[in-house]
Amino acid sequence: MNSLDLWDRLPALAQDGLTFLALLLPALLVGVAVMAGHRPLALVGAMLRRFPFTNALFVLLIAASVGLGVGLIAQERGLRIGTARAAEKFDLVLAAPGSEITMLLAAVYLQPSDVPLLGGDVYAEVTENPHVSIAAPIAFGDSYDGAPVIGTTPDFAGHLAGPLAAGRMFATEREAVAGARVPLAIGDEFTPAHGVGASADEEAHEHAHFTVVGRMPMTGSPWDRAILVPVEAVWEVHGLADGHADGWSGEVGPPFDMARFPGTPAILVRADELWANYALRSEFNRADVMAFFPGAVLAGLHNILGDVRQAMSLLAVATQVLVTAGVLAGLLVLARLTAQRLALLRALGAPARFAFAVVWGYAASLIVAGAILGVGVGYGATIALSAIITERTDILVTARLDWPELHLVAGFVSLTLLLALLPAGATLSRDIVRDLRA
Amino acid sequence: MGLALTITDLVVEASGGRHLLSVPQLDVPAGCHLGISGPSGAGKSTFLHALAGLARRTSGHVLWDGCDILALRQGARARFRRDHMGFVFQDPLLFEEISALANAGVAAAFAPRRRRAAVTLAAGEALTTLGVPTRPARPAATHSGGERQRIALARALATDPPILLADEPTASLDRATADTLADALLGAARAAGRTLVVVSHDPALIARMDRVLTLRNGEITE
């Protein structure tokens, strides 16, 4: 077994922990090498107390730059996990040919969009496949009090939400199930407006009254803010056929009558086998219909997001190093201000390494304090940004610190503590007598 | 007991090659209290720095009990100063943010591990002897001028050095305080037989030395 195999066999936690230690190791080794054998901490403390405002400014500058990097990584991961979680119930989407991303945004993330419709022939073709367990037409475009009203089937609604948090699934045309974040209680009635947002027409469907009969649990997706109704009802309130043959019993959901199928912007499909999803995608990628896995489209978007994040992370690291270089340049100036005391120490017989340790320890204190504060700043910024994104998109973005951020900080601390050797070394070349007389 | 000083052909030059100090021959017995006087710019402080191996561009020999400090490498010179010399300057040069005891015992921070406790203990005793209050502990910046200079003297005594070098130790003090410090400095030197070299403009202090040299233009005119 070679070392790569051994590494791969380690649990992820061990790999992350060891990577963290490896990144921090240079800092620890330099710290031990510089500080060993002496007790410079009291004098380091004196230097910290000597310039409290300047030191605080340096710490804040470092914290801001570290926080930027930490926040960037944590936010990107939170967004990636949140969007993936929101899409995980959508196995395969069929829609009229066009932009997969537009359709993804419309069908999964409920961002309103004008898209062409699929006819009943396509829907019939899908439902004839023996491996299809759910084939749900959806209908959107209406809203109530800012919440999108989405028409679909009971099967898909049940698949999306799992067991309801309260009440039951809609069973007739005028029943609805509210998302977890919709301010409607079971038994409440509402009339949907035509359209979404400020331009919605509140009176267009004034004859259509729905009653909430169930509430979905929290899914962490934009569907938490949606109101789900039978797709037949959406068709009906828009003056279209209800999708069923004459003499329909009123029981909502499939089977639909193809002759009276008004069309749907997307069919949400779930197959009973994974391979069947791939077969369906191949089968329905043709001139009159497109089929895509939301997860795959999302993965492509995440790759782009990841590339952007990597580029921004590099910029963030460069910013951190530049800020730290600026701080270290500032420390050179501060070290000059304390040069007389350092010269005194050397006149008293302190080894050059001791004076070196005092200056390096001073710089290290600022860097480590800034890095620790930066982790807090980054985490705080991530919490705030996550809340804003969740509020605006209804995609649950969770703020969490993870190993990549700690790796970034460990690498930053090691690199800058090595850089801190420079101002410390600069103090050694100074003329003791000249500094004593300063 | 102090160390004897022997200087031969000592020359200290400025960066341009100009002679700052020239001492062809000087012998000072162990335990002697040597005063150095002279006008400003005569080379008095340079002389003191040369005795401590701090001056740059030096030639000749400065022997303390036979050990030529100018022949030592920088690290060995630092060790010699740490083990054998105590300094008092015109400015106490304290770390203002730490206590009197921490300042007086600052050498413990870089002393060999086995000596640290002794240095700290001696610093406390020196402060007590010199009448500097250490309780409650407070930053050195809050002590009076006279106390600050006595803290500096306690710092010089904390390592129990056989040599005391003082550069204008009373210059920034009023007469009464200067006399008190001079008493303390001479008392500490006399009590342990230390060799004391004092550079000063203060006639009252110089008058109390065993031997006085006068420097003019970098040369001893006696």
Interface residues (C-beta under 8 A of the other chain):
Chain A: G37 H38 R39 P40 A42 L43 G45 A46 R49 R50 Q340 R341 L344 L345 R346 A347 L348 G349 A350 P351 A352 F354 D431 I432 V433 L436 R437
Chain B: S45 T46 H49 A52 L54 A55 R56 Q74 G75 A78 R79 F80 R81 R82 D83 M85 F87 F89 L93 F95 E96 E97 I98 A102 V106 A107 A108 A109 F110 R113 R116 R155 T159
